[in-house]
Amino acid sequence: MLIPNMSDHAHALAAAFRQQGMPAEVLPEPDEETLMWGRRHTSGKECFPAIVTTGDMVKFVKRPDFDRDGYAFFMGGSGGPCRFGQYNTLQRMVLDDLGFEDVPIYAPHQGRHFFDDMGIVGRDFLRAAWRGMVAVDMIFKALLEARPHETEAGAAEAAYRASLDDLLDVVLQRGDLVRSMVRARRRFDKVPIDRSQPKPVIGLSGEFYVRANAFSNQHVIDKIEALGGEVWMAPVFEWFLYRNFRRDMRAALDGDLLFRVKNRIEDEVMTRDEHALARPFQGLLRNFHEPPTGDVLDMAEGYVHRSFEGEAVMTVGKAVDFIDKGLHGVVSVMPFTCMPGTISHAILKRARAEHGDFPFLNMVYDGNEQATDQTRLEAFMHQAVGFMKRRGPVHADRDELPAASH
């Protein structure tokens, strides 16, 4: 199973596949060759993640050692007001045109049959994958909070890489991920930190793939850190909890009580796992607690109704959450022509005005480096520094999580 290299979360998914006895690996990181193949086999009207993931597939099948009988591609499926659900259809056409009709694409739909579709891999696959991705989110949070303040260059990155290797091995071996998170906490506790000079804290939200994939967002986190900022990114796992919420809403409309009960049990287990894996980082992370999906949708309620499916409502709600947590600016990223992203970017202009000209920056990516992007980031960070001087530094998250249970 070949998994798109969106972020390090893909390695947790691959480890979960291997835990179930299915060989899996993450595709190489996207690069300029990816864009060359992706643009050659798309029309240019697709959103950027479709071009990147398609290019990665074509780049891999073009390898001289590609074994057409030994590989399948993994790609998500979905519906709603977003073209993501059509990626796998487009990619199926591209592979067929290249003569690889026999190479499968495994694309589980994120609708009501999602748990059943993922369950064919193995009985414990979905939970193993979920726990692994939450664990990656937690150590990535620790990396983002520590790296801008480290006094020993590379110490935070070293703690992160050691923690990532540890948790992937634990997933593969069916070990105790909570203990792995305790070990990760100890590693980050040892990273020498100096917070005597406050830095503006910037929230990163927006389209799911682009915000997580450094190649696609042109390493926006590195650029913000180079300009003196600290970044808090919306976690990858929020999307999966949001899909649980959406499945429940649709089942309610259909009057399907049995499915609602099953879905809520799954959601409860996933939420408890999230809390158990987060708990070792309490007291270390200021960006510790993630609000439940319903709370994020409540935060967006004044701008977009929760019945509007897709990423727009979550992007807006998460931006408001960042404001409420005392951050000094929000960067919202999206692919060029992204339908939910276009809506959220328009709405965030009103949100900015209603929160005292809070610093907002909308960034749009299509794979081409824009000469003005760096200038826009510099101007935004200047605004964020001024806002920090007026508002003060971000304080630690003191929220308590419910007690762990299994």
N, C-alpha and C positions, 0 to 999 in steps of 0.2 A: 504494500500500500504506500503510495507516494503522496505526501501531504504538503500542501502549499506552505512556503516559509513566510508566514505572516509575521511571526514574532517567536520568541522562545516558548510560548505556549504550545506551538506546534510540536515541539519535542516532547512535551508532556502527553499530547495526544498519541504520538508515535509510541511512547513507552507503554501507554495503556493498550494499544493494539498488540504490541509484542507480549505484554502480560497475558493476553488471551490466546497466545499461540500463533498470532498472525504476524509475519514479518512486515515491518514498516520502517520507513525512513522519511526524513524531511528533505524536500527538494533543496538544492543549493540556493543561497540568497539571490534575490533578483539583482540584475546588473544591466548594463547597456545592451548586452546581447539579448537579454530578456525583452527589452523594449523593441529591439529590431524585429524579432520574431513576432511579438505581440502585435505591432503595428502592421506588419506584413499580412497578418491573417485576421485583421479586424477592419472595420470601415472607418474608424475614427469617431463614430457617434456613440460608442459604448463608454461607460464610465471607466475611469482609470484602473481600478482593481481588476476589471474583466480583462483589460489589455495585459496587465502584469501577470495574472495567473495563467492566462492563455499562452503568453510568451514563455513562461516557465515550463509549461507542458511541452510545447513544441521544441524548446531548447533541449529538453531531456530526451525526447524520442529521436532527436537528430544525433544523439551520441552514438559513436560506432559500436559501443558495447551494449546498446539497449536490447534487452531481451523482451520481445513482445509477448512471450508466453509467461513471463514471470512477474509482470507489473500490472497494477491498477491504480488509477488516480482517484484521490479523495477530493470532493468538492461539495460544499454545503448547498442546500436547496431551500427555497423559501417562496412565499407569496407576498401579497400586499403591494403597496405603492413604492416599489423598488425593483430595479432590474436584476438584483442579485439572483433571484430565482431562475433567471434565464442564462446565467453563466454556463451551467453544465450543458444546456442545450446547444449553445453556441460552440462550446468546446467539443461536444460530440460531433458536430458538423465539421469542425476543423480537423479533428483526428481522422474522420472518415475520408475527407478530401485528401489527406496525406497518405492514405492507404493503411491506416491503423484501426480499421473497423472492429477488430477483435480485441483491442485493448479497452478494458472496461473503465467506466467512470462511476464511482460509488458516490451518490449524491442524496443522502437522507434529507427528506423534507422536514422543516422545523415546525410543521403544523401538528395536528392532533395525533398523527401516527409516528411522531418523532421517536418516542421511547421504544416503540415496537421496531422501528426501522434500525435504530442503533443496537437494539438487543440481539439482533442476529449475529453480531460479532462475538458476543459472549455474555453470560449472565451478569457479570460484574463490570463489564466494559464501561458503561455510561458513568457509573459512580467513580471508577478509577480515573477516567478522563477528567471528570469534573473536579475531583479533589486535586489532581495534578495541576490543572490550570489555575485553580484558586491559589495553590501554593506558589506558583510562578508569579501571580499577581502580588502576593505578599512580599516576596523577596525583591521584586522589582520596585515596589513602593519604598522599601528600605534603601535600595540603591539610589533612587532619585532624591531621597531626603538626605542621604549621607554625602554623596559625591560632591555637591557644590561647596561643602564645608570641610572636607577632609584636609588635613595638614600633611598627609603623606600621599603623594600622587599615586593613584592606582590601587589604594588600599580598599576602597569601597567596591571597585570592580572585581578585585580578587575575592572578596567576601561573597559577592554575588555569584561569581562563577563556581566557586567551591560549593555554595549552597544549591545552585542549580544542578550540578553533577550529583550531589547527594540525593536530592529529591527525585531526580529521574531514576536513579538506581533503586530507591525505595519503592517507587511506583512499579518498576519492573519486577522487583522481588516480593511484592505484596507486603511491604513492611509498614511501619508505623509512621505516617506522614506528620503527625503532630510532633513526635520526637525529632523528626527532621527539621521542623520549623523551630523547635527549641534550640537545636544546634545552629541553625541559621541566625537566630537572635544572638547567640553567644559570639558568633563571628562578627556581626555588625557592632556589637557592644565594644569590640576591640579596635574598631576603626577610629583613629584619632580625629576628633572633630573640634572645630573652633567656630562657635556661633556668635562671637562677640561683635561681628559686623553683620547686621541683619541684611538679608537679601530679599527682594520682592519675590513672592510666591505666585506662580502662574499656573492656572488650571488649564489642562489640555483636554478638550472634548471634541466631538464631531463624529464623522463617519467611522464605523467600526474598524475597517481594514486600514485605511490611510493613517489614522491616529496611532495604530499599533505597529505599522511597518515603516521602519526608519528610512528605507530606500524610497518608498512612495511619498513620504512627507519631507524628503530631502533633509533628513536628520534635524528636524526642527527642535528637538529637545537639546541636542548638542549646541545648537546655535543660541538658544535661550540661555543655557548655562554659560556659554562663552561671553554673553552680554551681561553676566552678573546675576542671573535669575536662578530660581529653584522651581522645578516643575512637579506638579501633581497631576497624574493622568487618570482619567476615568478608567476603571478596571475592565479587563476583557470579560470577566465573569458576569458583569451587570447585564450583558445582552441575553445570556441564557436564563437568568431569573426573570427578565422582562418577557421572554418568550413563554415561560410558565404562566405569567400573568395574562398574556394574550390568549393562550389556550383556554384558560379558565373563563375569560370573558366570552369567548366564542361558544364554549360549551353551555354557558348560562343562557345565551341567546337561543341555542338549540334545545334547551331543556334537558340536556344530557347529564343527569345527576351522577350517574355511575362514573362517567369520565371525569367529572369535576372532583369527585372524591379521590380517584386514582392520581390525578394531576396534583392535587393539593398535598397528598402524601409524599409524592416525589419532590415537590417544592419544599416541604418541611424538612425532609432529609437533606436536601441540598443546602438549605439555609443553615441547618445545624452544623453541617460539615464546614461551611464557610466560617462560622463563628469559632469552631474548634481550631481551625487552622490559623485564624487571625489572632486568637487570644495570646499566644506566646510573644506577640509584638506590642502588646499593650504596655505603655510607658516608654517605648522606644519611638514609635511613630506618632507624629502629630496628625497625619492623614491616616488614622487608624480605622475608624468606623465608617462603613458604607450604609447609607440609608436604604431601607426596603424600597422595592420598586414602586409600591403605592405612594410612598412619601415623595419620591422623585416626580411621579406623575402629578401629585398635588402641587409641587413647586412649579410645574409647567402650566398648571390649569388656567392661569390668567392670560396665557398666550396661545396655547393650542390644546384642544380637548383630547382627553386620553383615548377616545374612540378612534382617533386618527392613528392608524398603525404605522410602524416603522421607526426609524432612528430620529426623526425630527423632534418628536415629543421628548425622547430621552436626552437628546443633545441640549435642548432648551432647559429641561428640568435639572440636568447636571450642572449647567452654567449657573443657574440660580443657587444650587447647592454650594458651589464654589464661592459665590458671593456671600452667602450666609455664613460660611465657615471663616470668613475674614480674609480671603485671598486678595491679591492686589491687581489681578488681571486675568482674563480668560482668552485663550487662543482656540478658535474652533476651526477644524480642518475638514476639507471635503474634496472629493474628486471633481474635476470639471464636469459640469452638467448633471451632477448628482441630484436626483429629484427631492429626496428628503432634505439633503444638505442645502439646496437652494431655498427651501421653505424656512429651515431653521436659521440660516444666515440673515434672511429678511426680518424674521421675528426678533432676533437678538439685537438688532438696531434699536427696536423699541424698548427692549429690556435694558439696554445700556442707558438710554435716556431716563428711564424710570428709576434707575439706581444711582443717580447723581453723577452721570457721565463716567461710570465705572469703565476702566480700560478694557475694550474688546478688540480683538483682531480676527477677522475672517481670512483664512488662507485657502486658496484653491490650487489644486495640483493636477497636472496632466503629463508629467514626466519631463517637461521643459523648464529649465532654470530661468526664472524671470529676473531681470536686472534690478527691478525695484523691490524684490522680496526682502533683501537684507536691509534696505533703507526703511521699509515699513516695520520690520522687526525692531530696528534700532529706535525708531520714533515711538513705537508701542512700549518698549522697555523704559524709555525716558518717562513716559506717562505713568508707568507702573511704579517707578521709583518715587515720583511725586505723590502718587496715591498712597504709597506705603508711609511716607513721612507724615501724611495727614491722618491716616488710619491706624498706624502702628503695626508691629510685627504680628504674625499669625501665632496664636497660642496652641498649646498641645490639646489634642482631642481627649476629653475626659469621659466620653461616653462609656458606659459599661455594657458588655454583651451579656445575653442570657447565659445561664449556666450550661455547660456542655452536657449533652445527653445522646444516647445512641439507641 
